[in-house]
Amino acid sequence: MKVLKIKWVDACGDYAEMTKEELMKYQMPVIESVGFLIFEDEQTIKLASFIAKDFVRNWIVIPKAMIKVKTVLSMEKKEDD
């Protein structure tokens, strides 16, 4: 199973008040996520931090349009492969 590090630009918003000038200066956060590759298609990459036979925990779905860099950290063979 592949372990990936994904560097991606996150969408964000807030209910807090901000001036238009402050908003114009706002920079999108760049996030780095690491996890086991669960699924990948043309639109998304799905990672999980914890995997078991029938379930995953601490998962994230990242739209590929937001991805800047994808790095394969390892490619280990699962015991049941």
N, C-alpha and C positions, 0 to 999 in steps of 0.2 A: 504494500500500500504506500502511496506517495505521501510525503510530508512536504507541505508548501509554505513559503513565506510570501504573502501578498501585500504589496504596498499600494494603497488605494486612497482616493479622495472621497471623503465622507460628505454626504448631504447633511445639512443641519438647519435648525431653526430654533426659535425661542419665543416665549411669551413676554419676555422682558422688554421694557421700553429702550429704544436706541434711536439716536438721531440719524437722519439720512446720511450725514457726513461720516458718522461712525460705521454705518452699514456699508458705505462705499469702500471703506478701508479694510473691511473684514476679509480675512484670508480663510479659505476653506481648509479644514483640518486634514492632514495627511496621516493615515492610520497604517500600522503594520500589524497584520494578523498572521499567526502561525497555527497550522492544524493539519489533521489528516484529511486528504481529499476524499470526500464521500461521493461527489457527483460533479460532473462538468458537462455543460452543453454550450451552444452558441451564445447564450445570453447570460449564464450565471456560473459561478463556482460556489460549491457548498463544502464548507470545512467544519470539522468538529474537533474539539480538544480531547474528548474521551470517547472511546468506542468499545462496544461490547458486541456479542454475537447478534443480538436483536434490536439494539437501540444505541443512540448516541446522546451525548450531553455537551453542553456549552458549544452550540453550533451557530454558524453564521452563513447567510446567503449574500454573496457580493455580486452585484451586477458587473459584467465584464466592461461595460462602458466607463466604469469608475476606476478600473485597474490601471495603474501606471507600470508596475513591475511584478512579474511572477517568477519566483525562484524555487526550483525543486531542491529541498534540503536532503531528502533521502528517498529511496525506493526500496522498502523492505517487503519481503514476501510474507503474507499472512499465514498463520499456521494451518488454516483450513483451505488455502489455495492449492 
